[in-house]
């Protein structure tokens, strides 16, 4: 596989992400069509990512590429490419916008790991563990700056407005999550508001800029945005369930990380509400007070199964997945439409 030099001494595979590994297992039937359709454009996106991650300040590409090269899902930029294809966009602006979306996501991950004091990311040491919190935050800021630079280069004021608004909403979501951290009184509505902002906003924006570039109607823009928003919520809810019932290879982190970090996710919210007083005391001790003993993760999973916390989280994800499917019905049948629907099914089926 060819190599490409990057200033700062790093060398990365130039085909990074051409075949998008949404999961470690090979041959996932649900995503093969999207991989195939988007592969030529995704190769161009990756070249843009590599060039814009370069800097004469050597630490910047070192930290950026530590995460960029770690095999992430690349799902968000794929949505930009796919919805542009769905809407028949003939130009090249979607390439830079897809790269900008990936940079926004990567910046968010770098910032998240500092806020959450995470040690691992995608099965590797988090950047903050290698370079420190200060450098990690600043490189995240660099990537955001590069993302906005690419948006401006594309020259679509409407696309810039959608993505910049999403950046502000994501930051709001981060603050909302911080305010709700370790708070077992968090309601389901409160939690869904957090993930709409923190996760789904970028899915929605990534999906909306495709029809914007193609000059499609407001109804079609809204349909693509609705698809992305609902897919993003479903995606996050499945991630929440997998943290208590999945495999580390699927998560890119250790099972139970949310529990150990005291994160309030939907399986916890449901189990807390439905639990006995002694079970609520367990959640307060482990999540609010951070007093976690050996066997507590297993106890948490047992309580969740008792009250259908995991099962109902998956059912809610199916509900949002169905809405993502319905949003696409505005568009005529096409390979892109079928592939986008398959992505919804793939995201839900990760729970099995």
N, C-alpha and C positions, 0 to 999 in steps of 0.2 A: 504494500500500500504506500502511495506516495507521501512524502513528508514536505512540510512547508515551514520555512524558518519564520520565526516571529521575533521582533526586536525584544531584547531582554533575555535572550539566550534560550527560550523555550522552543521546542519543535513539536508540532502537532500534526496529526494525520489530516491531510487536506480533504479527505472524504468524510471527515467527522460528521456523523449524523445523516449521511446520504440515505442509508437504510435506518429508519428511526426505530430504536429498540424501546417501544413503549413498555415492554416487560422483558425480563431476562429470557423467558422461554421463547424458542424460535417458532416461526410459522403460526403466529396467532392469526387465525383466519379472519377475524373481525377487522383487522387493520391492514391486511395485505393490500387491499384495493387502494386505500389512501396512500400507503407507502409508494405503491407503483405509480399512481397518478402524480404525486407531488415530488417524486425523486429528482427529476431534472431541475425544478425550481429550488428544491431544498439544497441541492449542491451549490447553487448560486448564493443562496442565503448563507450557507456556511462559509463561503469565501468572504462575504461581506462581514460576517461575525469575526473571522480571523483578522481581517485587515483593521477593523475598528477596535479590536481589543489590544492592538499594538500601541506602544508608547515608548519614548526614550527613557522614561522612568521605569526601570526594570521591574520594580515590585508590582506595578500595575498589571502587566500581562501575566506575571507569575500567579498572582492571586486570581485574576479573572479567569485564566485558562485552567486553573486548578478545579474550578467548578464547571466551566463551559465544557471541558474535555472529560467530565466524569460520567458521561452517558445518560444525561437527563432525558426526559420523555420527548422534549421538543414539540409537545402537543399544541401549545399556544401559537407559535408561528405557523404550524401546519394548518391551523384554522384560518389564518389570514390567506394562505395560499389556496386552500380549498374553497373558501367562499368567493375569492376572486375568480377561480375557475368555474364555480357554480354560476356566477353572474356574467361569464364570458368576457372578462377583462382582458384586453389584448396587449396592454403595456407592460412596463417593468417596475412600476412603482411599488407593487406588492412585495417585491424582493426586499427592498430596504425597510419597508414597514414590518415585514415578518421578522427581520433581524432586530429592529427596534423593539418589537414585542418581546423577543427572547432576552434582550438586554434588560428590559424593564423587569422581567421575571427573575433574571439572575441577580439583579441588584436587590430585589425584594428578599431573595433567599439569603444573600450575604447579610443584610440588615436583620432579618429574622433570627439568624443564628446568634447574633450578638445579643439581641433583646431576650431571646429564650435561653441564652447560655448553653446552646447545644454543642455537643462534642463531636457529633457525627453528621455527615450529610452525604446522601447517596452512597452509603457504604464506606466512605473515606472520612478521615479526620476533617472536621469543618475548618474552613480557612482561618477562622479566628484562633484556632488551636495552634496553627503554624505561624501566623504572622501577627496575631494580636487583634484586639477589638478595634483599635483606632484605625489601623491600616485597612481592615476589612470594611469598615463603614465608609471610608474615603474612596476605596475602589468601587464600592457600590454606587457612590455619588458620581464617580467618573463614568460608569456604565450608563447611568441615567442621562448624563450630559451627552454622551455619544448617541443614545437613543433619540433624544430630541433633535440633535444635529441631523440625523438621518431623516426624521420626519420633515424637517424644514427643507431638506434637499429634494424630497419628493414633490413638494410644492402644493399639496392639497390642504387648504386651510380647514376644511371639514374633517379630514382624517386627523389632522393635528389637534383639533378641538376634542375629538372623541378620545384619543389616546392620552392627551394631557389631562383631561377630566378624569380618566380612569386612574392616572397616577395619583391625583389628589384623593380620590375615593379610596384607593388602596392604603394610602397613608392614614386616612381616617379609620379604616378598618383595623389597622395595626394599633392605633391608639385605643379604639374600642376594645380590642382583645386585651390590651394591657390593663385597661380599667377593670375588665371582668376576670382577670387572671386569678385563679384559685378561689373564685367566688362560687360556692355551691348553690347560691340562690339564683344564679343565672337562669332565665327562662328559655324555653325553646325559641320563642320569637326573638329574644335578645341574641341568642347564638346564631340564628339564621341571618340576622342583620349583620353580624360580624363576618360570616363567610360570604354573604352577598358582596360586601365591600372588599374584603381581604383577598378572596379567591375568584369569585364569579365575575367581578368587574373587568378583570383583564381578559377572561374568556370572552365576555360580551364585546369588549372593544376590539379584540383581535378578530372577531367574526364580522363585526360591522364595517371595518375599513375596506373589506373586499368589495361589497356593493357600492360603497362610497366612491372608490376609484373607478368603478365601472359605470358610474352615473345612473344607477338604478333608482327606482322610486322610493319614497319614504317608507312605503309599506314593506318593500323588500329589505330595506336597511333595518327596519324594526324587526322583521322576521329573523334575519341573521343575528341581530343583537339578542333577541329572545332565545334563539337556539343556543348561543354561547353562554348566556347567563344561566340558563337552566342546566346545561351540560356542566358548567363550573360548579354549581351547587351539588349536583349529583356526584361529580368527581370527588369533591371534598368530603361528602357524607360517606362515601365508600372508603376513602382514606381513613376516616374516623373509625369506622367499623374494623378495618383491617389492622389498625394499631392494636386491637385487642384480640383479633382472631385470624390474623394473616401470617405470612412468612416474611422474614427479613429480606429475602431476595426480591420480593415484590415491592417492598416498601422503600428500599434503599436506606433503611435505618433499622434499628432493633425494635422488635415487637415490644410494646409497652412503653415506648419513649414518651408518649403523651402523658401516661400515668405518672412516670417518674418525674416529669417536668411540671406536674400539677396542672396540666391543661384541662380546662372544662370543655368537653366536646359533647356532641349530641347523645352518644350512648351513656355518658355520665349524667347528663341532664335528665334523661328519661328514667334511668335507674334510681337516681336520687329522689325524684318526684314520687315514684311508685314504691319506694322501699319502706321498710320498717324504721322505727326510730334508731334501733341499734345499727342498721345498715347506713342510715344517714350519718350517724356518729363515725362510722368507718370512713365515709367519704370526707368528712371534715378533718379527721386525723391525718389521712393520707394526702389529700389534695390541698386543703387549706393550711394545715400545720406542717406539711412536708415530712411527717413521721411515717416512713415506709419501712416495714419489717419484711423479713424473709417470708415468702408465701402470700404477701398481700396482693401481688398482681394476679395470682391464681384466684384469690378470694374475690377480687374485683370482677374478674371474668365470670365467675360463678354467679355473683349477684346480677350481673348484666343478663346472663342467660335466664335466670329465674324470672326477671321482669321484662324479658324480650327487648332489652335495650339495644342489643346488636341487631336482632332481627327487624325491629321496627325502624331502625336507622337505615337499613338496606331498603325496606319498603318505601320509606320517604324518598330515598335516592331513585327508586324506580318511578315514583310519581313525577319527580323533576325530569327524569329521563324521558318519560312519555310526553311531557310538555316540549322538550327539545325536539323530539320526533315531529310533533304536531306543527311546530314553527316552520318546518321545512316544507309543509304541504302546499305552501303558496307557490313553490317552484315546480316546473315540469320535471318529469323523470329524466335522470341523466346519471352517468357514472359518478359524478361528484356528489350528487344528492344521495345516492346509495351508499357511497363511502362515508359521508358525514353521518348518516343514520347508523352505519356499522360502528362508528367510533362511540356513539352513545351506548350501544349494546356492549361493546368491549369494556367500557368504563364500569358498567354495572356488573358485568360478569367477573370482574376481578375479585369480587367478594366470594367466589365459589372455588 
